[in-house]
């Protein structure tokens, strides 16, 4: 399997604080990687660097072989990114915003219309297509953000808390969508919920204080403990502790 995501010794410092510290990993086509950690662990900062929204202090990140710093446009063409909070233009309707996103991606005419319709179908947004985004629930806003990340059918998806704010049925729908897309893509999902990783991921990385503590299958992590807190305690406890 060829790696579509390559992260090599990625580091980010904010003044005297190191948010991400010498992180390295790769993700191949067909892999769904769960990126786990407590709040403030460095998950979102790592994903922002991979997506080209934050410049690394050191190290490199590549998407489909394109360096996100040296070749940012080429890298972003291969990427679908759902950021933390899923920022949008709240006064726009769902269809208007997705149409705008399609035009930004370079699509015009019937192709843009078809891509917007397909993205709304995948994320079950047809029922609110003409509503202003600011009137939507948190869950629907999250789905609008997910839809824009899928518009151009990218080979790489980076999704920061993709099911945040969704009800149980909506979470199931998003997980099923990710499973359907997985064979053709490399997908990274940031979360702080071990159950989420067990449901849809083929592999998991745990990060804390900016460093990778574990890189294993969800089953291997679950054997350490039933929750992320339990796994985190196990990984950080001194080996000679009782």
C-alpha positions as CSV (number, residue, x, y, z in Angstrom):
1,X,0.0,0.0,0.0
2,X,1.4,3.4,-1.0
3,X,1.2,6.2,1.6
4,X,-1.0,9.1,0.6
5,X,-0.2,11.0,3.8
6,X,3.4,11.3,5.0
7,X,4.3,13.1,8.2
8,X,8.0,13.3,9.1
9,X,9.2,14.7,12.4
10,X,6.5,17.4,12.4
11,X,6.9,20.0,15.1
12,X,5.0,23.2,16.1
13,X,6.2,25.7,18.7
14,X,4.2,28.7,19.9
15,X,6.8,30.8,21.7
16,X,8.2,28.6,24.4
17,X,5.4,26.0,24.2
18,X,5.8,23.0,22.0
19,X,2.3,21.9,20.8
20,X,3.5,19.1,18.5
21,X,6.8,17.5,19.2
22,X,8.7,15.5,16.5
23,X,5.6,13.5,15.2
24,X,6.0,11.0,12.4
25,X,3.5,8.7,10.8
26,X,2.0,7.7,7.4
27,X,-1.4,6.7,6.2
28,X,-2.0,4.4,3.1
29,X,-4.9,4.2,0.8
30,X,-7.6,2.1,2.4
31,X,-6.6,3.0,6.0
32,X,-8.9,4.9,8.4
33,X,-6.6,6.3,11.1
34,X,-8.1,7.4,14.4
35,X,-6.1,10.3,15.9
36,X,-6.8,10.1,19.6
37,X,-5.9,12.2,22.6
38,X,-7.2,14.4,25.4
39,X,-8.0,18.0,24.8
40,X,-4.8,20.0,24.2
41,X,-2.8,16.9,23.1
42,X,-1.8,18.4,19.8
43,X,-4.4,16.6,17.6
44,X,-5.9,19.7,15.9
45,X,-2.6,21.4,15.5
46,X,-1.2,18.4,13.7
47,X,-4.2,18.3,11.4
48,X,-4.0,22.0,10.7
49,X,-0.3,21.6,9.7
50,X,-1.2,18.7,7.4
51,X,-4.0,20.7,5.9
52,X,-1.7,23.7,5.3
53,X,-3.5,26.1,7.7
54,X,-0.6,26.2,10.2
55,X,3.1,26.4,9.2
56,X,5.3,23.8,10.9
57,X,8.2,25.0,13.0
58,X,10.1,21.9,11.8
59,X,9.5,18.7,9.8
60,X,7.5,18.0,6.7
61,X,4.0,16.9,5.7
62,X,3.1,15.5,2.3
63,X,-0.3,14.7,0.7
64,X,0.0,12.4,-2.3
65,X,3.7,13.3,-2.5
66,X,3.1,17.0,-2.5
67,X,4.7,19.0,0.3
68,X,2.1,21.1,2.1
69,X,4.6,24.0,2.5
70,X,6.5,23.9,-0.8
71,X,3.5,23.0,-3.0
72,X,0.4,24.1,-1.0
73,X,-2.0,24.4,-3.9
74,X,-1.1,21.0,-5.4
75,X,-1.4,19.4,-1.9
76,X,-4.8,20.9,-1.1
77,X,-6.2,19.7,-4.4
78,X,-5.8,16.2,-3.1
79,X,-7.3,17.0,0.3
80,X,-10.8,17.2,1.8
81,X,-10.6,18.9,5.2
82,X,-13.2,19.3,7.9
83,X,-11.7,21.6,10.5
84,X,-12.6,22.1,14.1
85,X,-15.8,24.0,14.4
86,X,-16.6,23.6,10.6
87,X,-16.5,27.4,9.8
88,X,-18.9,28.5,7.1
89,X,-20.6,31.7,5.9
90,X,-23.6,31.6,8.2
91,X,-25.8,34.0,6.2
92,X,-25.6,31.7,3.1
93,X,-28.0,28.9,2.4
94,X,-26.7,25.3,2.4
95,X,-26.9,25.1,-1.3
96,X,-25.4,28.6,-1.8
97,X,-22.4,27.8,0.4
98,X,-21.7,24.4,-1.2
99,X,-22.1,26.1,-4.7
100,X,-19.5,28.7,-3.6
101,X,-17.2,25.9,-2.4
102,X,-17.6,24.1,-5.7
103,X,-16.6,27.3,-7.6
104,X,-13.6,27.8,-5.4
105,X,-12.6,24.3,-6.3
106,X,-12.8,25.2,-10.0
107,X,-16.0,23.5,-10.9
108,X,-18.5,25.3,-13.2
109,X,-21.9,24.7,-14.8
110,X,-23.5,21.3,-14.6
111,X,-20.4,19.7,-13.0
112,X,-20.6,22.1,-10.1
113,X,-24.4,21.5,-9.8
114,X,-23.9,17.7,-9.9
115,X,-21.1,17.8,-7.3
116,X,-23.2,19.9,-4.9
117,X,-26.2,17.6,-5.3
118,X,-24.0,14.5,-4.7
119,X,-22.4,16.0,-1.6
120,X,-25.8,16.9,-0.2
121,X,-27.1,13.4,-0.9
122,X,-24.1,11.8,0.9
123,X,-24.6,13.9,4.0
124,X,-28.4,14.0,3.9
125,X,-28.8,17.7,3.5
126,X,-31.4,17.9,0.8
127,X,-34.1,18.8,3.4
128,X,-32.3,21.9,4.5
129,X,-30.7,23.0,1.2
130,X,-32.5,26.4,1.1
131,X,-32.1,27.2,4.8
132,X,-29.5,29.8,6.0
133,X,-26.7,27.9,7.7
134,X,-27.0,30.1,10.8
135,X,-30.5,28.7,11.4
136,X,-29.3,25.1,11.5
137,X,-28.6,22.9,14.5
138,X,-25.0,22.1,15.4
139,X,-25.3,18.7,13.9
140,X,-26.6,20.0,10.5
141,X,-23.8,22.6,10.5
142,X,-21.3,19.8,11.0
143,X,-22.8,18.0,8.1
144,X,-22.5,21.1,5.9
145,X,-18.8,21.2,6.8
146,X,-18.4,17.5,5.9
147,X,-20.2,18.0,2.6
148,X,-17.8,20.7,1.5
149,X,-14.9,18.4,2.3
150,X,-16.3,15.8,-0.1
151,X,-17.2,18.0,-3.0
152,X,-14.1,17.3,-5.1
153,X,-13.9,13.6,-4.2
154,X,-10.4,13.9,-2.8
155,X,-8.1,10.9,-2.2
156,X,-7.2,12.2,1.3
157,X,-9.7,13.2,4.0
158,X,-8.7,14.9,7.3
159,X,-11.8,15.1,9.6
160,X,-11.6,16.8,12.9
161,X,-14.4,15.5,15.2
162,X,-16.7,14.6,12.2
163,X,-19.6,13.4,14.4
164,X,-19.4,16.2,17.0
165,X,-23.0,17.4,17.7
166,X,-24.7,14.7,15.8
167,X,-27.5,12.5,17.2
168,X,-27.0,8.7,17.4
169,X,-28.7,8.1,14.0
170,X,-26.7,10.9,12.3
171,X,-23.5,9.4,13.8
172,X,-24.3,6.0,12.4
173,X,-24.9,7.6,8.9
174,X,-21.6,9.4,9.0
175,X,-19.7,6.3,10.1
176,X,-21.3,4.3,7.4
177,X,-20.4,6.9,4.8
178,X,-16.7,6.8,6.0
179,X,-16.7,3.0,5.8
180,X,-18.0,3.2,2.2
181,X,-15.4,5.7,1.1
182,X,-12.5,4.1,3.0
183,X,-11.2,1.6,0.3
184,X,-10.4,4.4,-2.2
185,X,-9.0,7.0,0.3
186,X,-6.6,7.6,3.1
187,X,-8.7,9.0,6.0
188,X,-7.6,10.6,9.3
189,X,-10.2,11.2,12.0
190,X,-9.5,13.2,15.1
191,X,-11.5,12.3,18.2
192,X,-11.3,12.0,21.9
193,X,-13.7,9.0,22.0
194,X,-12.2,5.5,21.9
195,X,-15.7,4.1,20.9
196,X,-15.6,6.1,17.7
197,X,-12.3,4.7,16.7
198,X,-13.4,1.1,17.5
199,X,-16.5,1.7,15.3
200,X,-14.8,2.8,12.0
201,X,-11.0,2.9,12.2
202,X,-8.5,0.3,11.1
203,X,-5.7,1.9,13.1
204,X,-5.3,4.4,15.9
205,X,-2.6,6.8,17.1
206,X,-2.7,8.2,20.6
207,X,-1.0,11.6,21.1
208,X,-0.5,13.5,24.4
209,X,1.5,16.6,25.2
210,X,2.5,16.7,21.5
211,X,4.1,13.3,21.4
212,X,2.9,9.9,20.0
213,X,2.4,7.4,22.8
214,X,0.9,4.5,20.8
215,X,0.3,3.4,17.2
216,X,-1.9,0.2,17.2
217,X,-5.1,-1.3,16.0
218,X,-8.3,-0.4,17.9
219,X,-8.6,-3.9,19.2
220,X,-5.1,-3.6,20.7
221,X,-5.9,-0.3,22.4
222,X,-9.2,-1.7,23.7
223,X,-7.4,-4.5,25.5
224,X,-5.5,-1.9,27.5
225,X,-8.8,-0.4,28.8
226,X,-12.4,0.3,28.0
227,X,-12.0,4.0,27.7
228,X,-9.4,6.5,26.4
229,X,-8.7,7.6,30.0
230,X,-7.9,4.0,30.9
231,X,-5.7,3.6,27.9
232,X,-4.0,6.9,28.6
233,X,-3.3,5.9,32.2
234,X,-1.9,2.6,31.1
235,X,0.5,4.3,28.6
236,X,1.7,6.9,31.0
237,X,2.0,4.8,34.1
238,X,5.6,3.8,35.0
239,X,6.3,0.2,34.0
240,X,7.4,-0.7,37.5
241,X,4.3,0.7,39.1
242,X,2.0,-1.7,40.9
